[in-house]
Every structure is written in structure tokens, then in C-alpha cells.
Amino acid sequence: MNSARTKAKKQAGANGHPAIVTYSDPGALAPQQDAATGMQNLATSAITEGPSSSPNFVDGGGPVIRNVQVQLIFWGQVWNNLANPTVEQVTQAVSSILAGTYMSALRQYRNIGSGRLIGQTIVSQASAHAAADPPNPFSAGNIVALLIDLIHAKTVAQPNPQVLYVVILPARVLSSQFNVVGEHFFFPLDGHNVHYAWVTNDGSLDTVTTRFSHELVEAVTDPEGTGIHGTLDNDKQSGLFEIVDACQGDTTVINGVAVQKYFSQKDGICVVGS
């Protein structure tokens, strides 16, 4: 990972919900209003990547996802052909992350356990509110509109508190948020809070899996911005960052799959499960 990237601060968005923005490069991030959803990402300050000094993580009491069920969604016609990495490569790597030891150190955070892959879907045909290919650049509203269509069409698993929808974008399709390469958030739908994430793709499997693992850990420990979050000695604001942010840029390989380390409050260091 590029050690020059920074983590954008979470601040209140529409309806008081936190705007959860991850993986942003240096530079000022102006508030952006998403026309499709009315959500506003107020990413107005940042902290530098890398292990943070004296982080402290607390449990805000909000939802966590204890045994995540991941529904992968590959958006774009290219996934039917010669995408690099391929759908099979990404799916196998995600299965390895979920079924292996990577998440085992998360048990210290409200007994969060391992997860499982419950499905993968290629979206290559237009739906009511989403094109066959994502716009370039795409917005958070485009992702939400796609997920709503897929859920209502029963093309993907139906929402429950353990389900996390993860949209994988084609290579070199960019977010409309300046240099943001991954995000997790939630939205209400039919009486459920739908938890989701998306990651961009530079054509490298290692990059995709590192970004996926980053969003996975953040989503299971803090899916709605009210779960496990932290403070720094030099910034006492609660909810500034999540347990991956203290280890940003600190990656490793487990069973041949590149992953992002996360902070262990118990050990005071960046870890992966073993």
C-alpha cells in the first residue's frame, strides 16, 4: 500500500449518520453532496497512515457483525470476460480470508468471529436504477441504487444483521470522491439497516484483497459508526478512526493472500489472527 495515503475523519452526515470514508490520498477533501441519496460526506481533515501513537479503542455499544456473511457483487460487463484479477481469483481469495485465521484476533472486540462467503454475483445487465457498467467516476449513490435493485429483484441474499454486501469495481473505475478507493456504510431499506462496502481495483489481486480486508474489518467492528472506534492522544474526538486505521499501510500475506493488519487493543500492536 502507498504509505502516503491518509484516512479521512468521520463526521456527521445526513440524518446524523456518520460519513464513513476510508483510504483517501493526501489533499483537502471538500464536502460532497451525493445527488442520488442526499448523503453528504464531510471529509474535512485527515490523519496520516501508519501505526498511530497511543491509540485507544472503545466500544460505543452500537451494532457489530459477529459472524459476517459476505455477498460479493462484481459490477460490470468486463467481469464476464478477461478481467484482471478474475472473478474466480477474487472469490477464492475472499473465501480464504473469511475461512482462515485472519479474523481470529477480532474476538477481543465483543467476540467477533470468522465469516463466510454466501454468494457472488456478476452484474452485467442494466436494472431499474443501475447501468450494466458502473459510471466512471461512480458515486456512493450509484452503489446504493445498484444494491436496492439487486435486493428487490432477489438477485442477491436478502438483508439480515450479519450480511455485508461488497461491490468490487472493474479495474481503473474511480470514485467521485477525491482519491477514495474504499468505503463502508449502511442505509435503511424495508425495515433493515443494509450494511455494505465497495472497493476499487487497480488490476492487482493483492490490492483488491488488501482493500477488501480493510473494509471487512471496519465493517464488522463498526458497521454504523457506533461500534468499536478510537481516539488518539493528540486528538480526543471519539469516532475519529477504526481499528484498521491505526495500522494503515501495514500489510502482510496469509495463505498467499495479501491483507491489511488491524490494531489489537489487548496487545497494543498491529496484528492479524493466527
C-alpha beads as a LAMMPS data file, in Angstrom:
LAMMPS data file: protein, C-alpha beads

274 atoms
273 bonds

1 atom types
1 bond types

-500.0 500.0 xlo xhi
-500.0 500.0 ylo yhi
-500.0 500.0 zlo zhi

Masses

1 110.0

Atoms # bond

1 1 1 0.000 0.000 0.000
2 1 1 1.065 3.582 -0.585
3 1 1 2.257 4.920 2.761
4 1 1 1.397 8.439 1.623
5 1 1 -2.338 7.756 1.732
6 1 1 -4.353 9.270 4.559
7 1 1 -7.507 8.387 6.444
8 1 1 -10.385 10.853 6.293
9 1 1 -12.092 11.823 9.548
10 1 1 -15.657 10.621 10.103
11 1 1 -18.136 13.390 10.766
12 1 1 -21.903 13.569 10.866
13 1 1 -23.616 13.102 7.518
14 1 1 -27.253 13.176 6.519
15 1 1 -29.730 12.252 9.256
16 1 1 -26.929 12.346 11.809
17 1 1 -25.316 9.212 10.358
18 1 1 -21.523 9.210 10.206
19 1 1 -19.956 9.602 6.790
20 1 1 -17.543 6.680 6.785
21 1 1 -14.782 7.323 4.286
22 1 1 -11.615 5.277 4.014
23 1 1 -8.423 5.147 2.020
24 1 1 -8.002 8.707 0.833
25 1 1 -4.835 10.220 -0.557
26 1 1 -3.314 13.486 0.728
27 1 1 -5.094 16.711 -0.087
28 1 1 -8.096 18.639 1.132
29 1 1 -11.391 16.820 0.730
30 1 1 -14.265 19.190 0.157
31 1 1 -17.801 18.279 1.313
32 1 1 -19.616 16.426 -1.475
33 1 1 -23.375 16.041 -1.761
34 1 1 -24.484 12.827 -3.414
35 1 1 -27.440 13.708 -5.619
36 1 1 -28.756 10.149 -5.720
37 1 1 -29.010 9.678 -1.959
38 1 1 -28.763 13.119 -0.412
39 1 1 -25.903 11.859 1.765
40 1 1 -23.063 14.272 2.409
41 1 1 -19.526 13.126 3.033
42 1 1 -17.828 15.757 5.178
43 1 1 -14.239 14.624 4.940
44 1 1 -12.607 17.832 6.093
45 1 1 -9.497 16.648 7.883
46 1 1 -7.216 13.653 7.833
47 1 1 -4.638 11.725 9.791
48 1 1 -1.516 10.175 8.301
49 1 1 -1.416 6.463 7.605
50 1 1 0.804 4.099 9.524
51 1 1 0.735 2.880 13.108
52 1 1 -0.695 5.704 15.235
53 1 1 0.805 6.826 18.521
54 1 1 -1.055 5.631 21.608
55 1 1 -4.390 4.681 20.038
56 1 1 -7.200 3.676 22.371
57 1 1 -10.301 1.873 21.166
58 1 1 -13.621 1.784 22.991
59 1 1 -16.930 0.047 22.423
60 1 1 -19.637 2.596 21.657
61 1 1 -22.341 -0.028 22.159
62 1 1 -23.708 0.137 18.614
63 1 1 -24.045 -2.806 16.231
64 1 1 -21.190 -5.104 15.285
65 1 1 -21.318 -8.022 12.847
66 1 1 -20.257 -11.076 14.834
67 1 1 -20.259 -13.712 12.092
68 1 1 -20.299 -11.858 8.825
69 1 1 -21.933 -13.299 5.725
70 1 1 -20.310 -11.713 2.678
71 1 1 -22.186 -11.322 -0.598
72 1 1 -19.737 -10.355 -3.347
73 1 1 -21.035 -8.279 -6.245
74 1 1 -18.858 -7.767 -9.324
75 1 1 -20.253 -4.796 -11.204
76 1 1 -19.543 -4.505 -14.920
77 1 1 -19.580 -6.489 -18.149
78 1 1 -15.802 -6.903 -18.085
79 1 1 -16.139 -9.437 -15.256
80 1 1 -17.710 -11.878 -17.754
81 1 1 -14.625 -11.774 -19.932
82 1 1 -10.952 -11.282 -19.208
83 1 1 -10.950 -9.136 -16.094
84 1 1 -7.679 -8.955 -14.210
85 1 1 -7.862 -10.102 -11.493
86 1 1 -10.593 -12.564 -12.397
87 1 1 -13.830 -13.198 -10.529
88 1 1 -12.515 -16.637 -9.591
89 1 1 -9.278 -15.227 -8.168
90 1 1 -11.049 -12.610 -6.064
91 1 1 -13.698 -15.070 -4.870
92 1 1 -11.115 -17.664 -3.837
93 1 1 -9.035 -15.055 -2.026
94 1 1 -12.060 -13.662 -0.159
95 1 1 -13.090 -17.190 0.833
96 1 1 -9.593 -17.753 2.208
97 1 1 -9.705 -14.518 4.233
98 1 1 -13.097 -15.379 5.721
99 1 1 -12.484 -19.064 6.426
100 1 1 -8.900 -18.762 7.653
101 1 1 -7.314 -17.292 10.753
102 1 1 -7.234 -13.658 9.603
103 1 1 -10.204 -12.532 11.720
104 1 1 -9.450 -14.565 14.860
105 1 1 -7.849 -11.651 16.768
106 1 1 -11.158 -9.787 16.499
107 1 1 -12.648 -11.923 19.297
108 1 1 -11.390 -9.368 21.803
109 1 1 -13.900 -6.934 20.300
110 1 1 -17.247 -8.226 21.530
111 1 1 -16.435 -11.786 20.463
112 1 1 -16.474 -11.093 16.715
113 1 1 -15.753 -14.359 14.932
114 1 1 -14.938 -15.540 11.454
115 1 1 -17.228 -15.164 8.474
116 1 1 -18.255 -16.967 5.342
117 1 1 -18.931 -16.217 1.718
118 1 1 -22.613 -16.705 0.933
119 1 1 -22.581 -15.812 -2.744
120 1 1 -21.027 -13.980 -5.646
121 1 1 -22.955 -12.234 -8.402
122 1 1 -21.819 -10.614 -11.631
123 1 1 -23.906 -7.606 -12.623
124 1 1 -23.637 -7.145 -16.387
125 1 1 -27.160 -6.121 -17.347
126 1 1 -28.944 -2.868 -16.609
127 1 1 -31.548 -2.773 -13.852
128 1 1 -34.164 -0.188 -12.928
129 1 1 -31.714 2.309 -11.450
130 1 1 -28.276 0.970 -12.414
131 1 1 -26.475 0.547 -15.726
132 1 1 -24.723 -2.631 -16.842
133 1 1 -21.414 -0.898 -16.155
134 1 1 -20.640 1.484 -13.299
135 1 1 -20.188 5.113 -14.278
136 1 1 -16.620 6.335 -14.174
137 1 1 -16.388 8.054 -11.784
138 1 1 -19.117 6.454 -9.668
139 1 1 -20.765 7.797 -6.512
140 1 1 -21.970 6.265 -3.263
141 1 1 -25.480 6.838 -4.607
142 1 1 -24.727 4.642 -7.623
143 1 1 -23.657 1.821 -5.293
144 1 1 -26.784 2.174 -3.140
145 1 1 -29.089 2.262 -6.183
146 1 1 -27.483 -0.932 -7.521
147 1 1 -27.861 -2.728 -4.188
148 1 1 -31.506 -1.719 -3.808
149 1 1 -32.286 -3.078 -7.283
150 1 1 -30.464 -6.364 -6.601
151 1 1 -32.130 -6.855 -3.213
152 1 1 -35.615 -6.132 -4.528
153 1 1 -35.034 -8.437 -7.507
154 1 1 -33.812 -11.149 -5.086
155 1 1 -30.686 -11.493 -7.198
156 1 1 -28.565 -11.472 -4.041
157 1 1 -29.005 -12.697 -0.491
158 1 1 -31.638 -10.768 1.405
159 1 1 -30.582 -8.394 4.190
160 1 1 -30.104 -9.523 7.756
161 1 1 -27.858 -8.124 10.508
162 1 1 -24.984 -10.452 9.542
163 1 1 -24.974 -9.794 5.782
164 1 1 -22.357 -7.496 4.271
165 1 1 -22.684 -6.642 0.573
166 1 1 -19.310 -5.900 -1.032
167 1 1 -19.189 -4.367 -4.505
168 1 1 -15.962 -4.919 -6.450
169 1 1 -15.421 -2.372 -9.224
170 1 1 -13.655 -3.059 -12.523
171 1 1 -10.029 -2.048 -12.865
172 1 1 -9.419 1.687 -13.077
173 1 1 -13.030 2.694 -12.395
174 1 1 -12.718 5.510 -9.870
175 1 1 -14.836 7.010 -7.109
176 1 1 -16.205 10.529 -7.467
177 1 1 -14.744 11.174 -4.001
178 1 1 -11.255 12.515 -4.463
179 1 1 -8.790 9.591 -4.384
180 1 1 -11.020 7.445 -2.144
181 1 1 -10.511 3.769 -3.002
182 1 1 -12.779 2.025 -0.492
183 1 1 -15.732 2.720 1.780
184 1 1 -18.190 1.042 4.111
185 1 1 -21.537 2.402 5.209
186 1 1 -25.204 1.432 5.665
187 1 1 -28.647 2.520 4.535
188 1 1 -32.187 1.684 5.691
189 1 1 -34.321 -0.482 3.418
190 1 1 -37.597 -2.286 4.129
191 1 1 -37.048 -2.264 7.885
192 1 1 -33.396 -3.335 7.728
193 1 1 -30.124 -1.483 8.026
194 1 1 -28.256 -2.720 4.963
195 1 1 -24.504 -2.928 5.568
196 1 1 -22.296 -2.609 2.527
197 1 1 -18.820 -1.801 1.299
198 1 1 -17.133 -1.184 -2.014
199 1 1 -13.526 -1.354 -3.152
200 1 1 -11.821 -0.123 -6.280
201 1 1 -9.398 -2.148 -8.323
202 1 1 -6.047 -1.239 -9.905
203 1 1 -5.755 -4.554 -11.745
204 1 1 -3.810 -6.247 -8.954
205 1 1 -5.279 -9.069 -6.855
206 1 1 -3.092 -8.039 -3.900
207 1 1 -4.527 -4.524 -3.967
208 1 1 -8.114 -5.773 -4.164
209 1 1 -7.685 -8.197 -1.252
210 1 1 -5.869 -5.619 0.888
211 1 1 -8.635 -3.081 0.326
212 1 1 -11.286 -5.756 0.883
213 1 1 -9.751 -6.876 4.184
214 1 1 -9.538 -3.247 5.333
215 1 1 -13.243 -2.652 4.696
216 1 1 -14.192 -6.071 6.068
217 1 1 -12.608 -5.426 9.473
218 1 1 -14.033 -1.918 9.695
219 1 1 -17.493 -3.097 8.674
220 1 1 -17.703 -5.932 11.209
221 1 1 -16.357 -3.883 14.133
222 1 1 -18.092 -0.590 13.336
223 1 1 -20.780 -1.065 10.669
224 1 1 -22.777 2.037 11.595
225 1 1 -20.144 4.257 13.182
226 1 1 -21.310 3.456 16.719
227 1 1 -19.379 0.270 17.484
228 1 1 -15.631 -0.098 18.049
229 1 1 -13.871 3.186 17.432
230 1 1 -10.956 5.035 18.866
231 1 1 -9.153 8.141 19.976
232 1 1 -5.580 9.327 19.715
233 1 1 -3.559 11.069 22.415
234 1 1 -3.329 14.089 20.143
235 1 1 -6.993 14.033 19.127
236 1 1 -9.550 13.045 21.748
237 1 1 -12.539 13.049 19.412
238 1 1 -14.418 9.757 19.609
239 1 1 -15.121 8.040 16.324
240 1 1 -12.122 9.556 14.536
241 1 1 -10.819 6.247 13.277
242 1 1 -11.337 2.483 13.386
243 1 1 -9.015 -0.384 14.283
244 1 1 -7.560 -0.718 10.782
245 1 1 -6.676 2.958 10.633
246 1 1 -4.093 2.613 13.406
247 1 1 -2.269 0.163 11.125
248 1 1 -2.836 1.784 7.746
249 1 1 -0.218 0.650 5.232
250 1 1 0.912 -2.262 7.454
251 1 1 0.093 -5.314 5.355
252 1 1 1.038 -8.972 5.329
253 1 1 0.282 -12.205 3.456
254 1 1 -1.724 -15.121 4.867
255 1 1 -2.053 -18.329 2.841
256 1 1 -0.881 -16.461 -0.234
257 1 1 -3.434 -13.636 0.155
258 1 1 -2.414 -10.012 0.852
259 1 1 -4.301 -8.494 3.797
260 1 1 -4.323 -5.377 5.967
261 1 1 -3.304 -5.651 9.621
262 1 1 -5.584 -4.252 12.341
263 1 1 -4.975 -2.963 15.857
264 1 1 -5.173 -5.267 18.867
265 1 1 -6.170 -3.267 21.938
266 1 1 -5.173 -6.237 24.091
267 1 1 -1.643 -6.459 22.681
268 1 1 -1.089 -2.809 21.765
269 1 1 0.217 -3.700 18.297
270 1 1 -0.992 -4.280 14.762
271 1 1 -1.888 -7.930 14.169
272 1 1 -3.673 -10.460 12.070
273 1 1 -5.206 -13.589 13.542
274 1 1 -3.171 -16.742 13.965

Bonds

1 1 1 2
2 1 2 3
3 1 3 4
4 1 4 5
5 1 5 6
6 1 6 7
7 1 7 8
8 1 8 9
9 1 9 10
10 1 10 11
11 1 11 12
12 1 12 13
13 1 13 14
14 1 14 15
15 1 15 16
16 1 16 17
17 1 17 18
18 1 18 19
19 1 19 20
20 1 20 21
21 1 21 22
22 1 22 23
23 1 23 24
24 1 24 25
25 1 25 26
26 1 26 27
27 1 27 28
28 1 28 29
29 1 29 30
30 1 30 31
31 1 31 32
32 1 32 33
33 1 33 34
34 1 34 35
35 1 35 36
36 1 36 37
37 1 37 38
38 1 38 39
39 1 39 40
40 1 40 41
41 1 41 42
42 1 42 43
43 1 43 44
44 1 44 45
45 1 45 46
46 1 46 47
47 1 47 48
48 1 48 49
49 1 49 50
50 1 50 51
51 1 51 52
52 1 52 53
53 1 53 54
54 1 54 55
55 1 55 56
56 1 56 57
57 1 57 58
58 1 58 59
59 1 59 60
60 1 60 61
61 1 61 62
62 1 62 63
63 1 63 64
64 1 64 65
65 1 65 66
66 1 66 67
67 1 67 68
68 1 68 69
69 1 69 70
70 1 70 71
71 1 71 72
72 1 72 73
73 1 73 74
74 1 74 75
75 1 75 76
76 1 76 77
77 1 77 78
78 1 78 79
79 1 79 80
80 1 80 81
81 1 81 82
82 1 82 83
83 1 83 84
84 1 84 85
85 1 85 86
86 1 86 87
87 1 87 88
88 1 88 89
89 1 89 90
90 1 90 91
91 1 91 92
92 1 92 93
93 1 93 94
94 1 94 95
95 1 95 96
96 1 96 97
97 1 97 98
98 1 98 99
99 1 99 100
100 1 100 101
101 1 101 102
102 1 102 103
103 1 103 104
104 1 104 105
105 1 105 106
106 1 106 107
107 1 107 108
108 1 108 109
109 1 109 110
110 1 110 111
111 1 111 112
112 1 112 113
113 1 113 114
114 1 114 115
115 1 115 116
116 1 116 117
117 1 117 118
118 1 118 119
119 1 119 120
120 1 120 121
121 1 121 122
122 1 122 123
123 1 123 124
124 1 124 125
125 1 125 126
126 1 126 127
127 1 127 128
128 1 128 129
129 1 129 130
130 1 130 131
131 1 131 132
132 1 132 133
133 1 133 134
134 1 134 135
135 1 135 136
136 1 136 137
137 1 137 138
138 1 138 139
139 1 139 140
140 1 140 141
141 1 141 142
142 1 142 143
143 1 143 144
144 1 144 145
145 1 145 146
146 1 146 147
147 1 147 148
148 1 148 149
149 1 149 150
150 1 150 151
151 1 151 152
152 1 152 153
153 1 153 154
154 1 154 155
155 1 155 156
156 1 156 157
157 1 157 158
158 1 158 159
159 1 159 160
160 1 160 161
161 1 161 162
162 1 162 163
163 1 163 164
164 1 164 165
165 1 165 166
166 1 166 167
167 1 167 168
168 1 168 169
169 1 169 170
170 1 170 171
171 1 171 172
172 1 172 173
173 1 173 174
174 1 174 175
175 1 175 176
176 1 176 177
177 1 177 178
178 1 178 179
179 1 179 180
180 1 180 181
181 1 181 182
182 1 182 183
183 1 183 184
184 1 184 185
185 1 185 186
186 1 186 187
187 1 187 188
188 1 188 189
189 1 189 190
190 1 190 191
191 1 191 192
192 1 192 193
193 1 193 194
194 1 194 195
195 1 195 196
196 1 196 197
197 1 197 198
198 1 198 199
199 1 199 200
200 1 200 201
201 1 201 202
202 1 202 203
203 1 203 204
204 1 204 205
205 1 205 206
206 1 206 207
207 1 207 208
208 1 208 209
209 1 209 210
210 1 210 211
211 1 211 212
212 1 212 213
213 1 213 214
214 1 214 215
215 1 215 216
216 1 216 217
217 1 217 218
218 1 218 219
219 1 219 220
220 1 220 221
221 1 221 222
222 1 222 223
223 1 223 224
224 1 224 225
225 1 225 226
226 1 226 227
227 1 227 228
228 1 228 229
229 1 229 230
230 1 230 231
231 1 231 232
232 1 232 233
233 1 233 234
234 1 234 235
235 1 235 236
236 1 236 237
237 1 237 238
238 1 238 239
239 1 239 240
240 1 240 241
241 1 241 242
242 1 242 243
243 1 243 244
244 1 244 245
245 1 245 246
246 1 246 247
247 1 247 248
248 1 248 249
249 1 249 250
250 1 250 251
251 1 251 252
252 1 252 253
253 1 253 254
254 1 254 255
255 1 255 256
256 1 256 257
257 1 257 258
258 1 258 259
259 1 259 260
260 1 260 261
261 1 261 262
262 1 262 263
263 1 263 264
264 1 264 265
265 1 265 266
266 1 266 267
267 1 267 268
268 1 268 269
269 1 269 270
270 1 270 271
271 1 271 272
272 1 272 273
273 1 273 274
